[in-house]
Amino acid sequence: MKFLNRTALAAGLVVISALPALAETRVTLKAAKSGSSYYQMSVQIAEALKAGTEGAINATVEESQGSQQNVMEVRARGGDYVFTSPPALVSAAIEGKGSFEGKSDPSFAEVRALFPLPSLTMHFVMSKDSGITDFAGMADHTILLGKGSFGATEGEKYLDLFGLTDKVKLADAELSNAVPALQNGQIDGFVTAGSWPAPNVIEAAASAGVTLLSMTEEEVAKTGSTKQVIPAGTYAGQDADVMTTSLPVVAYTTTKMDEDTAYQLTKTFWEEKAKMAESSPWWKGVDSNLLANITGKLHPGAVRYYEEAGIALADGQK
């Protein structure tokens, strides 16, 4: 009897070992605070990866306090780690400069890009009633910059660059109050940064009527930032393209990730992007031209995809 039981067990093991392995690759996506647009983007990417690979890639989304934290965590993460960051911040980490001064680590040099995300785009939003149509017109008016955000920091820098620091009255309020304050006439405009179309700008344009300030080529050059065009019709009442600036944002991993996984992540992202754009218009602003904003190297798996797709890369990206 014992012999029969052992024989049956052995036969069962043979059957089990003969079954095909269920291949599943798990990755972690880390972007920004929950509720932010970039957190929502990560959720959408996770869903797209699952759908596009029929469950072969299972992505978990983690909340983050910001891009600096994302880069710092490279030191302790493995080959399943995917995170978002502006390229300039990755360069600063590698060089040990800026916010990474005294915090350099060899692992930062192993960061590799996968694909671009919607850029963090500057919006200078003025009420129609204010009559402001250019930056000089902001003088003697009340503007809301908010506090502590990229948009607030950049907005303050631009006011200084354009000679408006002592000519504009800054509202002491949070950016979350910008739309009602604009509707009530408490402010004449606000500055915000986000992927376009930005929800707060959509609301302001629809409810109060706004003018988006457009920069000249000279003004863009003065900022030293990446030029960004918000196409006409993006917001209610916007009849012409708006030239502004942006901060490129990219999805990264490290050399710890194997080539096949990086290839599949990149390939699936681009194949699913059109579907994501159907529900979230900010994906419409992402195309292969944004690859030019990536400084540093791409992951070999991503390079393989772009070469197969006939998308040109710079020599320094390979």
C-alpha positions as CSV (number, residue, x, y, z in Angstrom):
1,M,0.0,0.0,0.0
2,K,2.8,2.4,0.9
3,F,4.5,1.5,-2.4
4,L,1.3,2.4,-4.3
5,N,1.0,5.8,-2.5
6,R,4.6,6.6,-3.3
7,T,4.1,5.6,-6.9
8,A,1.0,7.8,-7.2
9,L,2.8,10.7,-5.6
10,A,5.7,10.4,-8.1
11,A,3.2,10.3,-11.0
12,G,1.5,13.4,-9.6
13,L,4.8,15.2,-9.4
14,V,5.6,14.3,-13.0
15,V,2.2,15.7,-14.2
16,I,2.7,18.9,-12.2
17,S,6.2,19.4,-13.6
18,A,4.9,18.9,-17.1
19,L,2.4,21.8,-16.8
20,P,3.5,25.1,-18.4
21,A,4.9,27.7,-16.0
22,L,2.7,30.8,-15.6
23,A,5.2,33.5,-16.5
24,E,4.5,36.8,-14.7
25,T,6.8,39.7,-14.3
26,R,6.2,42.1,-11.4
27,V,7.3,45.7,-11.5
28,T,6.8,48.6,-9.1
29,L,5.9,52.1,-10.5
30,K,6.7,55.0,-8.3
31,A,5.7,58.5,-9.4
32,A,4.2,61.1,-7.1
33,K,1.6,61.8,-4.4
34,S,-1.7,60.0,-4.7
35,G,-4.2,62.3,-6.3
36,S,-1.6,64.0,-8.5
37,S,-1.7,63.8,-12.2
38,Y,1.5,61.7,-12.3
39,Y,0.1,59.2,-9.8
40,Q,-2.9,58.9,-12.0
41,M,-0.6,58.4,-15.0
42,S,1.2,55.6,-13.2
43,V,-2.1,53.9,-12.5
44,Q,-3.0,54.1,-16.2
45,I,0.3,52.7,-17.2
46,A,-0.1,49.8,-14.8
47,E,-3.5,49.0,-16.2
48,A,-2.1,49.4,-19.8
49,L,0.8,47.0,-19.1
50,K,-1.6,44.4,-17.7
51,A,-4.0,44.7,-20.6
52,G,-1.3,44.9,-23.3
53,T,0.6,41.9,-22.0
54,E,-2.5,39.9,-21.0
55,G,-1.4,39.8,-17.4
56,A,2.2,38.9,-18.2
57,I,3.4,42.1,-16.5
58,N,1.8,43.0,-13.2
59,A,2.6,46.5,-12.0
60,T,2.1,47.9,-8.5
61,V,1.8,51.6,-8.0
62,E,3.5,53.3,-5.0
63,E,2.9,56.8,-3.7
64,S,6.0,59.1,-3.7
65,Q,6.8,62.4,-2.1
66,G,8.5,63.5,-5.3
67,S,11.1,62.9,-8.0
68,Q,14.1,63.4,-5.6
69,Q,12.8,60.5,-3.4
70,N,12.3,58.4,-6.5
71,V,15.9,58.8,-7.6
72,M,17.3,58.3,-4.1
73,E,15.5,55.0,-3.8
74,V,17.5,53.6,-6.7
75,R,20.2,52.8,-4.2
76,A,18.1,50.1,-2.4
77,R,15.8,48.9,-5.2
78,G,16.1,46.0,-7.5
79,G,15.5,45.2,-11.2
80,D,11.7,45.6,-10.8
81,Y,11.9,49.4,-10.0
82,V,10.4,51.9,-12.5
83,F,10.1,55.6,-11.5
84,T,9.4,59.0,-12.9
85,S,11.8,62.0,-12.8
86,P,12.9,65.0,-14.9
87,P,16.1,64.2,-16.8
88,A,17.8,67.1,-15.2
89,L,17.3,65.7,-11.7
90,V,18.9,62.3,-12.8
91,S,21.8,64.2,-14.3
92,A,22.3,66.1,-11.0
93,A,22.2,62.8,-9.0
94,I,24.9,61.3,-11.3
95,E,27.1,64.4,-11.0
96,G,26.4,64.9,-7.2
97,K,25.2,68.5,-7.8
98,G,22.2,70.6,-6.6
99,S,19.9,68.7,-4.2
100,F,22.2,65.7,-4.5
101,E,25.4,67.5,-3.4
102,G,27.0,65.3,-0.8
103,K,24.6,62.4,-1.5
104,S,26.2,60.9,-4.6
105,D,26.1,57.1,-5.0
106,P,27.5,54.8,-7.8
107,S,24.0,53.4,-8.4
108,F,22.8,56.7,-9.8
109,A,25.0,56.1,-12.8
110,E,23.1,52.9,-13.6
111,V,19.8,54.8,-14.2
112,R,18.4,54.2,-17.7
113,A,15.4,55.8,-19.5
114,L,12.5,53.9,-20.9
115,F,10.0,56.3,-22.4
116,P,8.8,60.0,-22.0
117,L,5.7,61.1,-20.1
118,P,3.6,64.2,-20.4
119,S,5.7,67.2,-19.6
120,L,5.1,69.5,-16.6
121,T,3.9,72.5,-18.6
122,M,3.8,76.1,-17.4
123,H,0.4,77.8,-17.6
124,F,0.1,81.6,-17.1
125,V,-3.7,81.9,-16.7
126,M,-5.3,85.4,-16.7
127,S,-9.0,86.2,-16.4
128,K,-10.6,87.7,-19.5
129,D,-11.9,90.6,-17.4
130,S,-8.3,91.6,-16.4
131,G,-7.5,92.4,-20.0
132,I,-4.0,90.9,-19.6
133,T,-2.7,89.5,-22.9
134,D,1.1,89.5,-22.3
135,F,3.6,89.4,-19.5
136,A,4.1,93.1,-19.3
137,G,0.4,93.5,-18.7
138,M,0.7,91.6,-15.4
139,A,2.1,94.7,-13.8
140,D,-0.1,96.2,-11.1
141,H,-2.3,93.1,-11.0
142,T,-2.8,90.4,-8.4
143,I,-1.4,87.0,-9.3
144,L,-1.5,83.7,-7.4
145,L,1.6,81.5,-7.5
146,G,0.9,79.1,-4.7
147,K,3.7,77.7,-2.5
148,G,6.3,75.0,-2.6
149,S,5.5,73.6,-6.0
150,F,7.5,73.5,-9.2
151,G,5.0,75.9,-10.8
152,A,5.4,78.4,-8.0
153,T,9.2,78.3,-8.1
154,E,9.3,78.6,-11.9
155,G,6.6,81.3,-11.8
156,E,8.6,83.4,-9.3
157,K,11.7,82.9,-11.5
158,Y,9.9,84.1,-14.6
159,L,8.5,87.2,-12.9
160,D,12.1,88.1,-12.0
161,L,13.4,87.4,-15.5
162,F,10.7,89.5,-17.1
163,G,11.2,92.5,-14.7
164,L,7.9,92.0,-12.8
165,T,9.1,91.0,-9.3
166,D,8.2,94.4,-7.7
167,K,5.4,95.2,-10.1
168,V,3.1,92.3,-9.4
169,K,1.1,91.7,-6.2
170,L,1.3,88.1,-5.1
171,A,-1.8,86.6,-3.5
172,D,-1.2,84.8,-0.2
173,A,-3.3,81.7,-0.9
174,E,-2.9,78.1,-1.9
175,L,-3.1,77.1,-5.6
176,S,-6.1,74.9,-4.8
177,N,-8.0,78.2,-4.3
178,A,-7.0,79.7,-7.6
179,V,-10.2,79.0,-9.6
180,P,-12.8,80.3,-7.1
181,A,-10.5,83.3,-6.4
182,L,-10.4,84.0,-10.2
183,Q,-14.2,83.6,-10.4
184,N,-14.7,86.0,-7.5
185,G,-12.3,88.6,-8.9
186,Q,-10.0,88.3,-5.9
187,I,-7.1,87.6,-8.3
188,D,-6.4,88.6,-11.9
189,G,-4.5,85.4,-12.7
190,F,-2.7,82.4,-11.5
191,V,0.4,80.3,-12.5
192,T,0.2,76.5,-12.5
193,A,2.4,73.7,-13.9
194,G,0.9,70.4,-15.0
195,S,0.5,68.1,-18.0
196,W,-2.0,69.7,-20.5
197,P,-4.9,69.8,-20.4
198,A,-4.6,70.7,-16.7
199,P,-7.8,70.2,-14.7
200,N,-7.7,73.5,-12.9
201,V,-7.2,75.4,-16.2
202,I,-10.0,73.5,-17.8
203,E,-12.3,74.6,-14.9
204,A,-11.2,78.2,-15.0
205,A,-11.6,78.5,-18.8
206,A,-15.0,76.9,-18.7
207,S,-16.4,78.9,-15.7
208,A,-14.6,82.3,-15.7
209,G,-13.1,82.7,-19.2
210,V,-9.3,83.0,-19.3
211,T,-6.4,84.1,-21.5
212,L,-3.3,81.9,-21.5
213,L,-0.2,84.0,-22.0
214,S,2.0,83.0,-24.8
215,M,5.8,83.6,-24.8
216,T,7.9,84.9,-27.6
217,E,10.9,82.9,-28.8
218,E,13.1,85.4,-27.0
219,E,11.2,85.0,-23.7
220,V,11.5,81.2,-23.9
221,A,15.2,81.5,-24.6
222,K,15.6,83.8,-21.6
223,T,14.1,81.1,-19.3
224,G,16.6,78.5,-20.4
225,S,13.8,75.9,-20.2
226,T,12.4,73.5,-22.8
227,K,9.9,75.1,-25.3
228,Q,6.4,73.6,-25.2
229,V,3.4,74.4,-27.4
230,I,-0.1,74.0,-26.1
231,P,-2.2,73.4,-29.2
232,A,-5.1,75.7,-30.1
233,G,-8.4,74.4,-28.8
234,T,-6.9,72.7,-25.7
235,Y,-9.0,75.0,-23.5
236,A,-12.3,76.7,-24.0
237,G,-11.8,80.0,-25.8
238,Q,-8.2,79.2,-26.8
239,D,-8.2,80.0,-30.5
240,A,-4.4,79.9,-31.1
241,D,-1.4,77.9,-30.1
242,V,0.2,79.0,-26.8
243,M,4.0,78.9,-26.6
244,T,5.3,78.3,-23.1
245,T,7.9,76.2,-21.3
246,S,7.9,72.8,-19.7
247,L,9.9,70.4,-17.6
248,P,10.3,67.0,-19.4
249,V,9.4,64.0,-17.3
250,V,10.6,60.5,-18.1
251,A,10.0,56.9,-16.9
252,Y,13.3,55.3,-15.7
253,T,14.6,52.1,-14.4
254,T,18.2,50.8,-13.9
255,T,20.6,48.4,-15.4
256,K,19.4,45.8,-12.8
257,M,16.3,45.3,-15.0
258,D,16.8,42.6,-17.6
259,E,16.7,43.6,-21.3
260,D,13.5,41.6,-22.2
261,T,11.5,43.2,-19.4
262,A,12.6,46.7,-20.4
263,Y,11.8,45.9,-24.0
264,Q,8.3,44.7,-23.2
265,L,7.6,47.7,-20.9
266,T,8.6,50.1,-23.6
267,K,6.8,48.3,-26.4
268,T,3.6,47.9,-24.5
269,F,3.6,51.6,-23.4
270,W,3.7,52.8,-27.0
271,E,1.2,50.3,-28.2
272,E,-1.3,51.2,-25.5
273,K,-0.8,54.9,-25.5
274,A,-3.6,55.7,-28.0
275,K,-6.1,53.8,-25.8
276,M,-4.9,55.7,-22.7
277,A,-5.4,59.0,-24.7
278,E,-9.0,58.1,-25.3
279,S,-9.8,58.6,-21.6
280,S,-7.0,61.0,-20.6
281,P,-6.1,63.7,-23.2
282,W,-2.7,64.4,-21.6
283,W,-1.3,61.3,-23.4
284,K,-2.0,63.1,-26.7
285,G,1.0,65.3,-26.0
286,V,3.4,62.4,-25.9
287,D,5.1,61.3,-29.1
288,S,8.6,60.1,-30.2
289,N,9.8,63.7,-30.5
290,L,9.9,63.9,-26.7
291,L,12.8,61.4,-26.8
292,A,15.0,64.3,-27.7
293,N,14.5,65.7,-24.1
294,I,16.1,62.6,-22.6
295,T,19.7,63.2,-21.6
296,G,21.8,60.2,-20.7
297,K,21.4,56.6,-21.8
298,L,18.3,54.6,-22.5
299,H,18.0,51.0,-21.2
300,P,19.3,48.5,-23.8
301,G,15.8,46.9,-23.9
302,A,14.2,50.3,-24.7
303,V,16.9,50.9,-27.4
304,R,16.0,47.5,-29.0
305,Y,12.4,48.6,-29.2
306,Y,13.1,52.0,-30.7
307,E,15.5,50.5,-33.3
308,E,12.8,47.9,-34.3
309,A,10.2,50.7,-34.6
310,G,12.6,52.8,-36.8
311,I,12.7,55.6,-34.2
312,A,16.0,57.5,-34.4
313,L,18.0,57.9,-31.2
314,A,21.0,60.1,-30.4
315,D,24.4,58.3,-30.1
316,G,24.6,59.3,-26.5
317,Q,21.3,57.7,-25.7
318,K,22.4,54.2,-26.7
